[in-house]
Amino acid sequence: MAKTDSLRAPELDQPAVNDAFSRLVDVSVVMTLCAVLIVVSATVLLLDGVERRRRRQDPATRVLLWAHVFYLLAAVGLELGSVAPFAVSASLVVVGTQCGLVAGYIGICSAVGEDAPRWFWLRVAVIVALGQATLAAVTQDLAITFVQSSVINGTLALVFALDIRKRATARHVRTTWLLVLPFAIISAVYFLRLALVGLGAPGHVVVIASIGIGLVFPMATVFWVFGAMSLRNFHLTRTLDQSATQDALTGLGNRVALERFKSRLPATERRGSGRYAACICIDLDHFKEVNDAYGHSAGDAVLVAIAERLTREARASDKIFRIGGDEFVLWRECDESDRLDIFLDDLLGKLCKPILYGRINVTIGASIGFDVSSKNNSPWDLIRRADIALYRSKDTGRNRVTRYTEDLGEAYDARLSALEAFRAALEEDQLEAFFQPQINAQTGALTGCEALARWRGPDGTVRNAAEFMPLAEELGLMQEVDRKILELAGEAVSAWAENGTPVPRISVNVSVARLLEPSLIEELSQWQADCPARLSLEVLETVFIDHDDNLAWQADGLRDIGVDLEIDDFGTGHASISAVLALQPARIKIDSIFVSEIEENSTRLGVLRSLVDLAHQLGAQPVIEGVEKDAQIETIRNLGPLEIQGFAVAHPMDFDTMTCWLTDNQARLSRSGSH
């Protein structure tokens, strides 16, 4: 008590509102200003809370509403100081300021995104505030009340300021000062008032400090309101940025994150001596089959498991990204002691282990390509080179690790050039249709011709389909090529019909994608109506492996509009007899490998005869491809009614040459008929 007495100022023996200074300054005006600030801030916070609830977001600022309630309670206590008993007014003030300060702290912690121990601090606030109120009621001593509230609230405000700063800094909040400053000012004002009381300052000075505290509290909430708003925008921006750079399924960085990462990397020549960067590209083998066989949920489970394995095998300093459906990139900083080849072989083995999905063990493979930094390549070069090595792994059998070499780079660049050249060729109408006649083996009469795709370059060089069809398939342009050749074939047979040398049938190769197009039948109906030749579509025997049901359904519609189907390269694709029966082809083209040496080898001739008989039994006209010798024609004539095609009849010809051949063939047949 002696210590407390020594801090007592004579002017504080009576309530502050009786001081001469307070009679000159209407405290109610100050409190009215405080109330206005509080109401405005509370309204803003309330609207913010409603908006966040509408968006189903947790309104972190709602705790600050309680702070306003407590501040209003403290303001009421100050207003009642001149008319109410000291125990009542002092209790309202200490409880309001104490609980309001803690509520502000909890609200700001929530806005920062941290879960403060709110129940602990609320209990502390209630207990301490009730203790202060009880002490004030018992002692009826304004000085003691001033001292204890100054010590407790000043210390709490300082603790809260330091804690908020720590939390905000950890969260990389850019508006930390906006949150810390009010707590720091509150703490400073409380300790200033304590010092003033201890130094025996005049009563009106202490009253000014007290009124200052009354103003600081509501002004602090204004700071906290804007701080909370700023934090909400900060968290929203960070969430959007995170969603833009993070793969939602695996939690790894995505392609955007990889691009940002590359832009921050130093040039490789600036690395320390003996250190280098390694870029590792990983692609899962046959991942599509997992989705097709077990569903996309199984595919997602596989991707998550692969991401976990990569994370487990990587170092803490490694960076891992998922940049595509089943493609990952691992970036590692290495030194001379690292055995990257051993690590990658081990990684490949672990990635290829079965993954348990429900009760199913899903087996997945992986292909890996990598490269390490050299003196003059950039991060972009390094990733590109690793990607080239990855594609080499996939092209050479998959489930392997390949390191980039200069030869690989040259081959890749050449392929890119070829792809670009072919794309330009299609746009610039460099594709042509060449034609190869098909004749009756017994009579020599023209039965039809096959339209073959050719690419005539600007230099006049003609490339056959085997050279550029893989490019078209890689570019996804097979259907465009099919449409172009069909268009050219239609123009050709119409011109020949007008010239008096009609072709009874035109055969055109089509890809599976084109054949299964829903709009194909409608397009070909119009083509058939405008074209004087019967159309026959050639499909490879290998398409039956995956598409037999769909092909059979489409074949019915094509037959209804008068379009034939024929199987190309029969005998090489392992199609089942049932699949061929379902398609009901009009013709079966027997591959040229069964024609070689038939004039000399009785075994080969027997195989060819069996295939011809099988075609007849299936109700299809056999067409033998690759007939290159006159002796082969003589031998084939003995196998029954069939058609032949090959160099012995005619080579593939452009439109003008084919026109001449048709004229000559017509004249030859006329002469033969006249004899």
VOGU-3710 file (C-alpha; in Angstrom, 3 decimals, decimal comma):
1> maktdslrap> 0,000/0,000/0,000  2,888/2,335/0,731  4,114/1,920/-2,810  0,683/2,715/-4,146  0,430/5,800/-1,892  3,740/7,096/-3,216  2,309/7,022/-6,757  -0,809/8,926/-5,816  -1,107/12,464/-7,169  -2,968/14,968/-5,010
11> eldqpavnda> -5,113/16,079/-7,923  -6,479/12,526/-8,340  -8,132/12,321/-4,926  -11,431/13,141/-6,665  -12,834/11,666/-9,905  -11,257/13,133/-12,998  -14,483/14,643/-14,192  -14,388/17,058/-11,185  -10,979/18,392/-12,198  -10,897/22,016/-13,285
21> fsrlvdvsvv> -9,544/21,077/-16,698  -12,379/18,629/-17,371  -14,871/21,386/-16,637  -13,319/23,395/-19,496  -13,282/20,418/-21,897  -16,573/18,681/-22,375  -15,678/15,026/-22,075  -18,961/14,077/-23,651  -17,816/15,688/-26,930  -14,725/13,468/-26,940
31> mtlcavlivv> -16,761/10,390/-26,117  -19,284/11,263/-28,817  -16,420/11,384/-31,351  -15,215/8,040/-30,094  -18,706/6,585/-30,395  -19,030/7,849/-33,988  -15,696/6,249/-34,937  -16,719/3,038/-33,271  -20,130/2,913/-34,978  -18,630/3,639/-38,408
41> satvllldgv> -15,936/0,981/-37,970  -18,446/-1,537/-36,625  -20,743/-0,917/-39,596  -17,908/-1,536/-42,046  -16,905/-4,702/-40,218  -20,495/-5,900/-40,093  -20,933/-5,425/-43,839  -17,632/-7,187/-44,435  -18,775/-10,115/-42,317  -22,089/-10,360/-44,200
51> errrrrqdpa> -20,241/-10,325/-47,539  -17,840/-13,035/-46,421  -20,663/-15,211/-45,129  -22,426/-14,781/-48,453  -19,295/-16,144/-50,104  -19,110/-18,893/-47,486  -15,826/-17,549/-46,182  -15,040/-17,438/-42,494  -15,509/-13,773/-41,458  -12,268/-13,434/-39,533
61> trvllwahvf> -13,047/-9,805/-38,716  -16,256/-10,590/-36,848  -14,315/-10,788/-33,562  -13,528/-7,101/-34,002  -17,234/-6,374/-33,688  -16,987/-7,494/-30,101  -14,099/-5,101/-29,601  -16,416/-2,255/-30,608  -19,046/-3,435/-28,162  -16,483/-3,374/-25,362
71> yllaavglel> -15,202/0,073/-26,399  -18,720/1,435/-26,342  -19,046/-0,066/-22,865  -15,869/1,775/-21,791  -17,157/5,017/-23,344  -20,392/4,683/-21,391  -18,363/4,205/-18,194  -16,443/7,420/-18,848  -19,654/9,346/-19,544  -21,165/8,063/-16,287
81> gsvapfavsa> -18,111/9,131/-14,256  -19,752/12,304/-12,963  -23,147/10,869/-12,081  -22,672/7,174/-11,297  -20,860/5,628/-8,354  -17,124/5,218/-8,900  -17,377/1,412/-8,601  -19,821/1,288/-11,514  -18,088/3,709/-13,886  -14,583/2,394/-13,151
91> slvvvgtqcg> -15,724/-1,226/-13,620  -17,267/-0,418/-16,994  -14,093/1,327/-18,115  -11,612/-1,361/-17,059  -13,751/-4,264/-18,285  -14,468/-2,553/-21,605  -10,884/-1,580/-22,362  -9,449/-4,910/-21,178  -11,853/-7,120/-23,156  -11,797/-4,796/-26,188
101> lvagyigics> -8,011/-4,994/-26,371  -8,041/-8,808/-26,273  -10,878/-8,995/-28,813  -8,880/-6,784/-31,168  -5,865/-9,079/-30,812  -7,899/-12,211/-31,537  -9,579/-10,550/-34,529  -6,280/-9,498/-36,065  -4,797/-12,973/-35,493  -7,776/-14,425/-37,347
111> avgedaprwf> -7,334/-11,955/-40,179  -3,664/-12,868/-40,459  -4,773/-16,468/-40,832  -3,445/-17,718/-37,517  -5,548/-19,433/-34,875  -4,789/-17,516/-31,711  -5,521/-19,284/-28,415  -8,707/-17,259/-28,249  -10,389/-19,073/-25,360  -7,262/-18,701/-23,241
121> wlrvavival> -7,042/-14,978/-23,861  -10,761/-14,450/-23,404  -10,587/-16,139/-20,022  -7,559/-14,024/-19,119  -9,370/-10,849/-20,173  -12,505/-11,651/-18,167  -10,615/-12,699/-15,045  -8,205/-9,751/-15,086  -10,931/-7,236/-15,915  -13,194/-8,524/-13,151
131> gqatlaavtq> -10,216/-8,420/-10,787  -9,536/-4,784/-11,679  -13,195/-3,884/-11,350  -13,386/-5,549/-7,956  -10,242/-3,760/-6,754  -11,609/-0,410/-7,982  -14,941/-1,031/-6,233  -13,249/-2,009/-2,976  -10,597/0,693/-2,836  -12,637/3,492/-4,416
141> dlaitfvqss> -9,164/4,826/-5,311  -8,693/6,416/-8,715  -4,874/6,340/-8,522  -4,774/2,605/-7,850  -7,185/2,030/-10,701  -5,048/4,160/-13,017  -1,883/2,336/-12,040  -3,173/-1,188/-12,319  -4,976/-0,618/-15,630  -1,903/1,122/-17,039
151> vingtlalvf> 0,426/-1,749/-16,071  -1,866/-4,540/-17,210  -3,197/-3,012/-20,427  0,150/-1,519/-21,402  1,877/-4,878/-20,950  -0,851/-6,752/-22,857  -0,736/-4,271/-25,729  3,054/-4,645/-25,953  2,835/-8,452/-25,910  0,133/-8,347/-28,598
161> aldirkrata> 2,175/-5,970/-30,762  5,226/-8,252/-30,667  3,142/-11,386/-31,289  1,216/-9,874/-34,220  4,480/-8,723/-35,763  5,903/-12,241/-35,489  2,818/-13,850/-37,004  2,509/-11,326/-39,836  6,207/-11,561/-40,690  5,982/-15,359/-40,849
171> rhvrttwllv> 3,068/-14,997/-43,252  4,913/-12,418/-45,380  2,156/-9,869/-44,776  3,021/-6,558/-46,396  0,804/-4,430/-44,087  2,345/-5,522/-40,781  2,790/-1,931/-39,592  -0,937/-1,314/-40,023  -1,669/-4,099/-37,544  1,141/-3,515/-35,040
181> lpfaiisavy> 1,022/0,286/-34,793  -2,262/0,546/-32,813  -1,062/-1,967/-30,195  2,257/-0,165/-29,919  0,554/3,225/-29,470  -1,860/1,823/-26,862  1,043/0,330/-24,928  3,019/3,594/-25,139  0,100/5,732/-23,959  -0,632/3,451/-21,016
191> flrlalvglg> 2,996/3,492/-19,876  3,079/7,270/-20,412  0,079/7,663/-18,140  1,757/5,393/-15,579  4,874/7,553/-15,717  2,832/10,705/-15,341  1,101/9,342/-12,253  4,401/8,170/-10,800  6,046/11,552/-11,406  3,148/13,373/-9,760
201> apghvvvias> 2,024/15,189/-12,871  -0,878/17,623/-12,567  -4,325/16,059/-12,730  -5,294/17,748/-15,972  -2,213/16,210/-17,688  -3,224/12,731/-16,518  -6,762/13,448/-17,684  -5,433/14,401/-21,131  -3,503/11,113/-21,256  -6,656/9,219/-20,248
211> igiglvfpma> -8,723/10,985/-22,896  -5,941/10,136/-25,340  -6,374/6,459/-24,480  -10,120/6,837/-25,027  -9,381/8,177/-28,508  -6,631/5,668/-29,311  -8,868/2,653/-28,749  -11,515/3,535/-31,355  -8,850/4,899/-33,710  -7,038/1,592/-33,326
221> tvfwvfgams> -10,114/-0,240/-34,539  -10,127/1,934/-37,639  -6,567/0,764/-38,307  -7,637/-2,806/-37,632  -10,610/-2,527/-39,970  -8,429/-1,407/-42,855  -5,774/-3,887/-41,804  -8,310/-6,718/-41,882  -9,544/-5,598/-45,300  -5,993/-5,421/-46,574
231> lrnfhltrtl> -5,285/-8,879/-45,180  -8,361/-10,300/-46,838  -7,214/-8,966/-50,194  -3,702/-10,198/-49,442  -4,951/-13,714/-48,671  -7,228/-13,674/-51,708  -4,371/-12,618/-53,964  -2,077/-15,209/-52,440  -4,752/-17,904/-52,796  -5,309/-17,018/-56,432
241> dqsatqdalt> -1,578/-16,969/-57,034  -1,220/-20,319/-55,302  -4,044/-21,846/-57,341  -2,405/-20,481/-60,489  0,969/-22,016/-59,661  0,039/-25,181/-57,756  -1,312/-28,398/-59,188  -4,618/-28,995/-57,429  -4,344/-32,789/-57,481  -0,778/-33,431/-56,335
251> glgnrvaler> 0,106/-30,170/-54,597  3,234/-29,849/-56,746  4,089/-26,771/-58,759  2,470/-26,598/-62,184  3,692/-25,331/-65,539  3,209/-21,694/-64,513  5,309/-22,322/-61,414  8,004/-23,915/-63,574  8,078/-20,889/-65,872  8,437/-18,557/-62,895
261> fksrlpater> 11,119/-20,784/-61,431  13,085/-20,737/-64,685  12,890/-16,966/-64,895  14,513/-16,676/-61,464  17,364/-19,069/-62,175  20,832/-17,695/-62,822  22,709/-18,472/-65,987  24,613/-21,727/-65,642  28,005/-20,126/-66,149  27,534/-18,138/-62,915
271> rgsgryaaci> 27,322/-21,238/-60,758  30,062/-22,040/-58,316  32,975/-24,199/-59,325  32,107/-27,888/-59,431  28,368/-27,296/-59,255  25,820/-27,861/-61,980  22,072/-28,097/-62,457  20,237/-31,206/-63,599  16,818/-31,150/-65,226  14,928/-34,456/-65,186
281> cidldhfkev> 11,747/-34,925/-67,239  9,515/-37,866/-66,313  6,542/-39,186/-68,266  4,344/-42,111/-67,225  4,046/-44,938/-69,751  0,594/-46,159/-70,830  -1,135/-43,861/-68,357  -4,143/-43,559/-70,676  -4,724/-47,292/-70,350  -5,073/-46,881/-66,575
291> ndayghsagd> -7,821/-44,299/-67,050  -9,536/-46,444/-69,685  -9,361/-49,644/-67,663  -10,086/-48,431/-64,124  -11,499/-44,921/-64,508  -10,154/-41,430/-63,905  -10,266/-41,846/-60,134  -7,669/-44,592/-60,490  -5,612/-42,339/-62,741  -5,759/-39,586/-60,125
301> avlvaiaerl> -4,660/-42,048/-57,430  -1,696/-43,069/-59,595  -0,657/-39,440/-60,123  -0,860/-38,717/-56,390  1,183/-41,831/-55,606  3,836/-40,916/-58,202  4,014/-37,372/-56,795  4,505/-38,791/-53,293  7,272/-41,100/-54,513  9,038/-38,263/-56,267
311> trearasdki> 8,784/-36,093/-53,166  10,059/-38,913/-50,990  13,068/-39,605/-53,218  13,932/-35,955/-53,831  16,089/-33,767/-51,653  14,645/-30,907/-49,672  16,337/-28,490/-52,096  14,924/-30,191/-55,220  12,045/-28,614/-57,100  9,282/-30,839/-58,471
321> friggdefvl> 6,584/-29,797/-60,947  3,689/-31,534/-62,642  3,495/-29,799/-66,010  1,024/-32,011/-67,856  -1,410/-34,866/-67,431  1,257/-37,427/-66,595  4,480/-35,457/-67,061  6,709/-34,271/-64,234  9,899/-32,219/-64,003  12,476/-32,526/-61,228
331> wrecdesdrl> 15,157/-29,847/-60,927  18,256/-30,569/-58,856  21,398/-28,644/-57,987  24,324/-31,078/-58,000  28,028/-31,164/-57,267  30,832/-33,410/-58,425  30,092/-36,068/-55,796  26,542/-36,682/-57,067  25,976/-39,876/-59,049  22,970/-38,759/-61,033
341> diflddllgk> 22,862/-41,902/-63,187  22,609/-44,147/-60,126  19,916/-41,931/-58,596  17,829/-41,996/-61,789  18,083/-45,761/-62,236  16,949/-46,193/-58,652  14,179/-43,624/-59,118  12,907/-45,383/-62,232  12,680/-48,668/-60,354  10,689/-47,085/-57,527
351> lckpilygri> 8,337/-45,245/-59,863  7,521/-48,472/-61,681  6,473/-50,400/-58,572  2,762/-51,367/-58,529  0,345/-48,906/-56,960  -2,486/-50,257/-54,836  -5,858/-48,846/-55,848  -8,592/-50,410/-53,758  -7,912/-54,103/-54,190  -6,156/-53,658/-57,529
361> nvtigasigf> -2,422/-53,408/-58,094  -1,996/-50,905/-60,906  1,297/-51,316/-62,728  2,678/-48,219/-64,380  5,891/-47,567/-66,262  7,923/-44,411/-66,650  10,266/-42,867/-69,177  12,958/-40,436/-68,058  15,042/-37,953/-69,986  17,611/-35,662/-68,425
371> dvssknnspw> 20,455/-33,294/-69,072  22,919/-31,339/-66,956  23,982/-27,750/-67,366  27,025/-26,892/-69,384  28,857/-23,620/-69,748  26,646/-21,867/-72,246  23,104/-23,199/-71,908  20,301/-21,384/-70,132  17,622/-22,959/-67,904  15,273/-22,912/-70,893
381> dlirradial> 17,835/-24,809/-72,975  18,339/-27,331/-70,193  14,650/-28,146/-69,875  14,274/-28,379/-73,634  17,194/-30,794/-73,880  15,842/-32,960/-71,071  12,482/-33,039/-72,846  14,144/-34,184/-76,073  15,869/-36,972/-74,147  12,503/-37,957/-72,648
391> yrskdtgrnr> 10,927/-38,381/-76,068  13,897/-40,473/-77,105  13,198/-42,768/-74,130  9,607/-43,144/-75,247  10,514/-43,738/-78,892  13,041/-46,459/-78,044  10,810/-48,695/-75,978  9,875/-46,665/-72,861  10,656/-47,562/-69,250  14,215/-46,295/-69,521
401> vtrytedlge> 16,510/-43,361/-68,732  18,083/-41,355/-71,560  20,589/-38,531/-71,370  20,567/-35,801/-73,968  23,245/-35,855/-76,664  23,946/-33,510/-79,540  22,863/-36,214/-82,013  19,484/-36,386/-80,316  19,166/-32,624/-80,553  19,976/-32,595/-84,257
411> aydarlsale> 17,495/-35,378/-84,970  14,819/-33,594/-82,956  15,426/-30,308/-84,743  15,237/-32,088/-88,084  11,906/-33,618/-87,073  10,561/-30,244/-86,000  11,594/-28,813/-89,343  9,868/-31,667/-91,132  6,694/-31,124/-89,111  6,661/-27,418/-89,903
421> afraaleedq> 7,364/-28,107/-93,569  4,498/-30,584/-93,769  2,092/-28,218/-92,029  3,035/-25,563/-94,588  2,640/-28,110/-97,395  -0,927/-28,817/-96,370  -1,749/-25,102/-96,144  -0,107/-24,366/-99,517  -1,777/-27,274/-101,382  1,446/-29,176/-101,999
431> leaffqpqin> -0,339/-32,507/-101,520  -1,275/-34,335/-104,704  -3,186/-37,481/-105,526  -1,309/-40,103/-107,547  -3,235/-42,976/-109,058  -2,423/-46,658/-109,554  -4,695/-48,763/-111,763  -6,286/-52,054/-110,695  -7,186/-54,563/-113,435  -8,929/-57,872/-113,846
441> aqtgaltgce> -6,195/-60,530/-113,827  -7,930/-62,608/-116,521  -9,098/-59,946/-118,980  -6,836/-56,986/-118,228  -9,889/-54,720/-118,034  -9,683/-51,719/-115,714  -11,676/-52,363/-112,524  -10,659/-49,240/-110,619  -7,715/-47,309/-109,314  -6,299/-46,365/-105,958
451> alarwrgpdg> -5,693/-42,725/-105,035  -2,384/-42,353/-103,201  -1,219/-39,288/-101,279  1,996/-37,668/-102,447  3,844/-34,552/-101,322  5,460/-32,540/-104,084  7,888/-30,069/-102,566  8,777/-26,647/-103,998  11,875/-28,215/-105,564  9,750/-30,788/-107,412
461> tvrnaaefmp> 10,749/-33,695/-105,200  7,880/-36,145/-104,692  7,608/-37,995/-101,373  5,385/-40,993/-100,846  2,949/-41,419/-97,966  5,298/-43,527/-95,833  7,573/-40,484/-95,466  5,009/-37,922/-94,315  2,016/-39,782/-92,875  3,791/-40,172/-89,493
471> laeelglmqe> 4,193/-36,376/-89,528  0,504/-35,912/-90,257  -0,407/-38,277/-87,448  1,877/-36,494/-84,976  0,358/-33,150/-85,931  -3,176/-34,518/-85,710  -3,770/-33,745/-89,405  -4,624/-37,218/-90,707  -8,263/-36,321/-91,240  -7,288/-33,191/-93,166
481> vdrkilelag> -5,052/-35,288/-95,430  -7,869/-37,790/-95,980  -10,275/-34,999/-96,953  -7,757/-33,463/-99,331  -7,024/-36,718/-101,184  -10,732/-37,560/-101,407  -11,389/-34,116/-102,890  -8,604/-34,529/-105,457  -9,799/-38,038/-106,319  -13,307/-36,743/-106,944
491> eavsawaeng> -12,031/-34,008/-109,238  -9,916/-36,532/-111,158  -12,629/-39,131/-111,833  -15,044/-36,367/-112,886  -12,459/-35,053/-115,373  -11,809/-38,546/-116,744  -15,527/-39,159/-117,189  -15,863/-35,925/-119,169  -12,811/-36,978/-121,230  -14,457/-40,257/-122,228
501> tpvprisvnv> -12,145/-42,453/-120,144  -14,240/-43,181/-117,056  -12,915/-45,052/-114,049  -15,473/-47,454/-112,551  -14,180/-47,261/-109,001  -11,847/-45,078/-106,985  -10,240/-46,425/-103,779  -9,046/-44,000/-101,127  -7,144/-44,796/-97,938  -8,704/-43,403/-94,763
511> svarllepsl> -7,451/-43,212/-91,199  -9,388/-44,670/-88,302  -10,135/-41,198/-86,950  -11,656/-40,174/-90,278  -13,595/-43,410/-90,656  -15,198/-43,044/-87,237  -16,254/-39,410/-87,717  -20,008/-39,078/-87,096  -20,308/-36,679/-90,049  -18,563/-39,028/-92,513
521> ieelsqwqad> -21,699/-40,634/-93,932  -23,368/-37,291/-94,609  -20,223/-35,951/-96,305  -19,798/-39,033/-98,500  -23,476/-39,030/-99,505  -22,916/-35,682/-101,195  -19,598/-36,889/-102,664  -21,269/-39,956/-104,181  -24,024/-37,829/-105,666  -21,493/-35,600/-107,484
531> cparlslevl> -18,945/-38,262/-108,490  -19,341/-40,637/-111,469  -17,177/-43,397/-109,890  -18,055/-45,737/-107,070  -16,126/-44,944/-103,909  -14,273/-47,569/-101,917  -12,580/-46,779/-98,601  -9,459/-48,718/-97,687  -8,762/-49,470/-94,030  -5,788/-51,286/-92,559
541> etvfidhddn> -6,387/-54,689/-91,041  -4,825/-53,502/-87,768  -7,765/-51,192/-86,988  -9,853/-54,176/-85,930  -7,828/-54,619/-82,766  -9,483/-51,693/-80,951  -12,321/-50,526/-83,160  -14,135/-53,583/-84,537  -17,545/-52,783/-82,974  -17,528/-49,158/-84,051
551> lawqadglrd> -16,271/-50,045/-87,521  -19,015/-52,590/-88,041  -21,639/-50,020/-87,082  -20,170/-47,387/-89,416  -19,806/-49,918/-92,240  -23,566/-50,533/-92,299  -24,224/-46,839/-92,844  -21,593/-46,609/-95,592  -23,061/-49,573/-97,479  -26,493/-47,938/-97,311
561> igvdleiddf> -25,189/-44,965/-99,304  -23,274/-47,107/-101,802  -19,760/-46,755/-100,421  -17,647/-49,917/-100,306  -15,118/-50,893/-97,673  -11,992/-52,909/-98,335  -9,316/-54,284/-96,075  -5,775/-53,246/-96,961  -2,609/-55,288/-96,295  -4,665/-58,370/-95,399
571> gtghasisav> -2,674/-61,128/-93,720  -0,306/-58,836/-91,796  -2,489/-57,292/-89,082  -3,805/-60,311/-87,153  -7,470/-59,446/-87,591  -9,853/-62,177/-86,497  -12,142/-63,810/-89,048  -15,145/-62,718/-86,986  -14,044/-59,085/-87,236  -13,741/-59,351/-91,009
581> lalqpariki> -17,167/-60,970/-91,239  -18,676/-58,160/-89,178  -17,244/-55,556/-91,538  -18,440/-57,424/-94,683  -15,812/-55,846/-96,962  -16,407/-55,617/-100,681  -12,730/-56,318/-101,374  -9,779/-57,789/-99,533  -6,327/-56,591/-100,625  -3,735/-59,304/-100,081
591> dsifvseiee> -0,390/-57,858/-99,015  2,559/-57,929/-101,408  4,672/-60,117/-99,094  2,581/-63,117/-100,191  3,324/-62,461/-103,890  7,114/-62,564/-103,747  8,608/-65,608/-105,568  5,235/-67,307/-106,157  6,316/-68,167/-109,698  9,193/-70,217/-108,257
601> nstrlgvlrs> 8,138/-71,248/-104,735  5,200/-73,645/-104,525  4,819/-73,098/-100,755  4,341/-69,368/-101,156  1,953/-69,997/-104,030  -0,067/-72,326/-101,812  -0,331/-69,674/-99,089  -1,468/-67,092/-101,639  -4,068/-69,518/-103,031  -5,401/-70,089/-99,509
611> lvdlahqlga> -5,777/-66,373/-98,925  -7,572/-65,923/-102,247  -9,949/-68,783/-101,397  -10,557/-67,287/-97,936  -11,450/-63,931/-99,484  -13,935/-65,643/-101,806  -15,454/-67,544/-98,901  -15,883/-64,287/-96,983  -17,842/-62,895/-99,898  -15,167/-60,385/-100,893
621> qpviegvekd> -13,322/-59,773/-104,161  -9,571/-60,488/-103,692  -7,146/-57,816/-104,897  -3,464/-58,816/-104,968  -1,036/-55,954/-104,325  2,621/-55,670/-105,274  2,544/-57,589/-108,518  5,811/-56,543/-110,138  6,571/-59,204/-112,793  4,725/-60,447/-115,834
631> aqietirnlg> 5,487/-64,020/-114,706  3,596/-63,319/-111,482  0,576/-62,167/-113,486  0,560/-65,427/-115,434  0,696/-67,435/-112,229  -2,009/-65,393/-110,521  -4,444/-65,878/-113,436  -4,726/-69,512/-112,478  -6,002/-68,668/-108,989  -9,479/-67,691/-110,188
641> pleiqgfava> -11,307/-64,376/-110,612  -9,419/-61,586/-108,899  -7,870/-58,175/-109,397  -4,216/-57,187/-109,400  -2,297/-54,010/-108,706  1,408/-53,293/-108,921  4,341/-52,158/-110,996  3,687/-54,910/-113,528  0,423/-53,146/-114,330  1,489/-49,530/-113,784
651> hpmdfdtmtc> 3,383/-47,373/-111,340  1,530/-44,712/-109,332  0,995/-41,730/-111,667  0,007/-38,105/-111,354  -3,238/-36,919/-112,912  -1,843/-36,073/-116,352  0,115/-39,307/-116,681  -2,874/-41,329/-115,484  -5,051/-39,600/-118,065  -2,663/-40,719/-120,813
661> wltdnqarls> -2,559/-44,247/-119,414  -6,353/-44,468/-119,391  -6,498/-43,367/-123,018  -3,822/-45,867/-124,058  -5,416/-48,689/-122,050  -8,802/-47,987/-123,612  -7,255/-48,078/-127,073  -5,387/-51,305/-126,281  -8,521/-53,028/-125,042  -10,401/-51,841/-128,122
671> rsgsh> -7,748/-53,350/-130,384  -7,801/-56,594/-128,412  -11,591/-56,731/-128,678  -11,546/-56,123/-132,434  -9,208/-59,074/-132,906
//
